[in-house]
Amino acid sequence: MKNTKCMVPSIVSAIAGALALAFVGFVFGGWVTSGKSMVVADEMARKQVVAAMVPICIEQSKRDPDAAAKLADLKAAVSYNRNDMLMQTGWATMPGSSEPLRMVGEKCMDELEKSF
């Protein structure tokens, strides 16, 4: 018969080591749960899609026959109204869509403000 008194410290040590490893891995090692990784991946995908659509918004602004007047209105507007005004221009409405995309409009406005 094996001595169970010798096994208890080994089991406790193994559990403590596993817990310490998990703690260090999640806190300092960059480990994440699958749910967290999906959230991060979703956010990264959204940012990449928006970044890909901003040039379309800029190009639509360049092709707009009333672009000069609309840009002048945007420039004259208070900064917190500019995003809503840009949404009304139609430049943030992507081809094949009927509604403007707010995130695209916000990033597009950031780019257009650089030219002010």
PATIRO-381177 format. One record per atom (N, C-alpha, C): residue in three letters; x, z, y. Coordinates in steps of 0.2 Angstrom, whole numbers, padded with zeros to 4 digits, always signed. Layout:
% PATIRO-381177
ALAXZY;...
END
This chain:
% PATIRO-381177
MET+0004+0000-0006;MET+0000+0000+0000;MET+0004+0000+0006;LYS+0003-0004+0011;LYS+0007-0005+0017;LYS+0005+0001+0022;ASN+0010+0003+0026;ASN+0009+0008+0031;ASN+0005+0005+0037;THR-0001+0007+0038;THR-0005+0005+0043;THR-0003+0007+0050;LYS+0001+0013+0050;LYS+0003+0016+0056;LYS+0008+0011+0059;CYS+0012+0007+0055;CYS+0017+0003+0058;CYS+0014-0004+0061;MET+0008-0006+0058;MET+0005-0012+0060;MET+0001-0011+0067;VAL-0001-0005+0068;VAL-0005-0004+0075;VAL-0001-0006+0081;PRO+0005-0003+0081;PRO+0009-0005+0087;PRO+0011-0013+0088;SER+0011-0016+0082;SER+0013-0023+0082;SER+0007-0027+0084;ILE+0001-0025+0082;ILE-0005-0028+0084;ILE-0007-0027+0092;VAL-0006-0021+0094;VAL-0006-0019+0101;VAL-0001-0023+0105;SER+0005-0023+0103;SER+0010-0027+0107;SER+0008-0035+0107;ALA+0006-0037+0102;ALA+0004-0044+0101;ALA-0002-0046+0106;ILE-0007-0041+0106;ILE-0013-0042+0111;ILE-0010-0042+0118;ALA-0006-0037+0120;ALA-0003-0036+0126;ALA+0001-0042+0129;GLY+0005-0044+0124;GLY+0009-0050+0126;GLY+0004-0056+0127;ALA-0001-0057+0123;ALA-0006-0063+0124;ALA-0009-0062+0131;LEU-0011-0056+0133;LEU-0014-0055+0139;LEU-0010-0056+0145;ALA-0003-0054+0144;ALA+0002-0055+0149;ALA+0003-0062+0150;LEU+0004-0066+0145;LEU+0005-0073+0145;LEU-0001-0077+0149;ALA-0007-0075+0147;ALA-0013-0078+0150;ALA-0013-0076+0158;PHE-0011-0070+0159;PHE-0011-0068+0166;PHE-0006-0072+0170;VAL+0000-0072+0168;VAL+0005-0076+0171;VAL+0004-0083+0172;GLY+0001-0086+0166;GLY-0001-0093+0166;GLY-0006-0095+0171;PHE-0011-0091+0172;PHE-0017-0093+0176;PHE-0015-0091+0183;VAL-0012-0086+0184;VAL-0010-0083+0191;VAL-0004-0087+0194;PHE+0001-0088+0190;PHE+0007-0091+0193;PHE+0009-0097+0190;GLY+0006-0099+0184;GLY+0008-0105+0181;GLY+0004-0111+0182;GLY-0001-0110+0186;GLY-0005-0116+0188;GLY-0010-0118+0182;TRP-0011-0114+0178;TRP-0016-0115+0173;TRP-0023-0115+0176;VAL-0028-0119+0174;VAL-0035-0119+0176;VAL-0039-0120+0170;THR-0045-0118+0171;THR-0050-0119+0166;THR-0053-0126+0166;SER-0056-0128+0161;SER-0058-0135+0161;SER-0064-0136+0167;GLY-0068-0131+0168;GLY-0072-0132+0173;GLY-0069-0133+0180;LYS-0064-0129+0181;LYS-0060-0129+0188;LYS-0057-0136+0188;SER-0054-0139+0183;SER-0051-0145+0183;SER-0056-0151+0184;MET-0062-0150+0182;MET-0067-0155+0183;MET-0069-0155+0191;VAL-0069-0149+0194;VAL-0071-0148+0201;VAL-0065-0152+0205;VAL-0059-0150+0203;VAL-0053-0153+0207;VAL-0053-0161+0206;ALA-0054-0163+0200;ALA-0054-0170+0199;ALA-0060-0174+0203;ASP-0066-0171+0203;ASP-0071-0173+0207;ASP-0070-0174+0214;GLU-0067-0169+0217;GLU-0065-0169+0224;GLU-0059-0174+0225;MET-0055-0175+0221;MET-0049-0180+0222;MET-0052-0187+0222;ALA-0057-0188+0217;ALA-0060-0194+0216;ALA-0064-0196+0223;ARG-0068-0191+0225;ARG-0072-0192+0231;ARG-0067-0194+0237;LYS-0062-0191+0238;LYS-0057-0192+0243;LYS-0054-0199+0243;GLN-0053-0201+0237;GLN-0050-0208+0236;GLN-0055-0213+0237;VAL-0061-0212+0235;VAL-0066-0217+0236;VAL-0068-0218+0244;VAL-0068-0212+0247;VAL-0069-0212+0255;VAL-0063-0216+0258;ALA-0057-0214+0256;ALA-0051-0218+0258;ALA-0051-0225+0257;ALA-0054-0227+0252;ALA-0055-0234+0250;ALA-0060-0238+0254;MET-0065-0234+0256;MET-0070-0237+0260;MET-0069-0237+0268;VAL-0065-0233+0270;VAL-0064-0233+0277;VAL-0061-0239+0280;PRO-0057-0243+0277;PRO-0055-0249+0280;PRO-0061-0254+0280;ILE-0066-0254+0276;ILE-0072-0258+0276;ILE-0076-0256+0283;CYS-0076-0249+0284;CYS-0080-0247+0290;CYS-0076-0250+0296;ILE-0069-0250+0296;ILE-0065-0252+0302;ILE-0067-0260+0303;GLU-0066-0263+0297;GLU-0067-0270+0297;GLU-0074-0272+0300;GLN-0079-0268+0298;GLN-0086-0270+0300;GLN-0087-0268+0308;SER-0083-0263+0310;SER-0083-0262+0317;SER-0080-0268+0321;LYS-0075-0271+0318;LYS-0071-0277+0321;LYS-0076-0283+0321;ARG-0080-0284+0316;ARG-0084-0290+0316;ARG-0091-0289+0320;ASP-0092-0283+0322;ASP-0098-0282+0326;ASP-0098-0285+0333;PRO-0103-0290+0334;PRO-0102-0293+0341;PRO-0103-0288+0347;ASP-0106-0282+0346;ASP-0107-0277+0351;ASP-0102-0272+0350;ALA-0096-0273+0347;ALA-0092-0268+0346;ALA-0089-0265+0352;ALA-0087-0269+0357;ALA-0084-0266+0363;ALA-0089-0261+0366;ALA-0095-0263+0367;ALA-0100-0258+0370;ALA-0101-0252+0366;LYS-0101-0253+0359;LYS-0102-0247+0355;LYS-0096-0242+0355;LEU-0090-0245+0355;LEU-0084-0241+0356;LEU-0084-0237+0362;ALA-0086-0241+0368;ALA-0086-0238+0374;ALA-0091-0232+0374;ASP-0097-0232+0371;ASP-0101-0227+0370;ASP-0098-0221+0366;LEU-0095-0223+0361;LEU-0092-0218+0357;LEU-0087-0214+0361;LYS-0083-0218+0364;LYS-0077-0215+0368;LYS-0080-0210+0374;ALA-0086-0212+0377;ALA-0089-0208+0382;ALA-0093-0202+0379;ALA-0094-0202+0373;ALA-0098-0197+0370;ALA-0094-0190+0369;VAL-0098-0185+0369;VAL-0095-0178+0367;VAL-0093-0179+0360;SER-0087-0176+0359;SER-0084-0177+0352;SER-0088-0175+0346;TYR-0092-0170+0347;TYR-0097-0168+0341;TYR-0103-0172+0340;ASN-0104-0177+0345;ASN-0109-0182+0344;ASN-0107-0188+0341;ARG-0100-0189+0341;ARG-0097-0196+0339;ARG-0099-0198+0332;ASN-0098-0193+0327;ASN-0100-0195+0320;ASN-0107-0197+0319;ASP-0112-0194+0322;ASP-0119-0196+0322;ASP-0120-0203+0325;MET-0116-0204+0331;MET-0117-0210+0334;MET-0114-0216+0330;LEU-0108-0215+0327;LEU-0105-0220+0322;LEU-0110-0221+0317;MET-0113-0216+0314;MET-0118-0218+0308;MET-0123-0222+0310;GLN-0125-0222+0317;GLN-0131-0226+0319;GLN-0128-0234+0321;THR-0122-0235+0321;THR-0119-0241+0322;THR-0120-0246+0316;GLY-0120-0243+0310;GLY-0121-0247+0304;GLY-0114-0248+0301;TRP-0109-0246+0304;TRP-0102-0247+0302;TRP-0101-0243+0295;ALA-0104-0238+0295;ALA-0102-0233+0289;ALA-0107-0235+0283;THR-0111-0240+0284;THR-0116-0242+0279;THR-0112-0247+0275;MET-0110-0246+0268;MET-0106-0250+0264;MET-0111-0256+0262;PRO-0107-0262+0261;PRO-0111-0268+0258;PRO-0115-0266+0252;GLY-0121-0268+0251;GLY-0125-0266+0245;GLY-0129-0260+0246;SER-0128-0256+0251;SER-0131-0249+0252;SER-0135-0250+0258;SER-0140-0246+0258;SER-0145-0246+0264;SER-0144-0240+0268;GLU-0140-0235+0266;GLU-0139-0229+0270;GLU-0132-0228+0272;PRO-0130-0226+0278;PRO-0123-0224+0279;PRO-0120-0218+0275;LEU-0114-0218+0274;LEU-0111-0213+0270;LEU-0107-0208+0275;ARG-0109-0202+0276;ARG-0107-0198+0281;ARG-0099-0197+0280;MET-0097-0195+0274;MET-0090-0194+0274;MET-0086-0200+0276;VAL-0088-0206+0274;VAL-0085-0212+0277;VAL-0085-0213+0284;GLY-0091-0211+0287;GLY-0091-0211+0294;GLY-0087-0207+0298;GLU-0086-0201+0295;GLU-0082-0196+0298;GLU-0074-0198+0298;LYS-0072-0201+0292;LYS-0065-0203+0292;LYS-0064-0209+0296;CYS-0069-0213+0296;CYS-0069-0220+0300;CYS-0068-0218+0308;MET-0072-0213+0310;MET-0072-0210+0317;MET-0065-0208+0318;ASP-0062-0204+0314;ASP-0055-0202+0315;ASP-0050-0207+0316;GLU-0051-0213+0312;GLU-0047-0219+0313;GLU-0048-0222+0320;LEU-0055-0223+0321;LEU-0056-0226+0328;LEU-0054-0222+0334;GLU-0054-0215+0333;GLU-0052-0211+0339;GLU-0045-0212+0341;LYS-0041-0214+0336;LYS-0034-0215+0337;LYS-0033-0221+0342;SER-0038-0226+0342;SER-0037-0231+0347;SER-0040-0230+0353;PHE-0043-0224+0355;PHE-0046-0222+0361;PHE-0040-0221+0366;
END
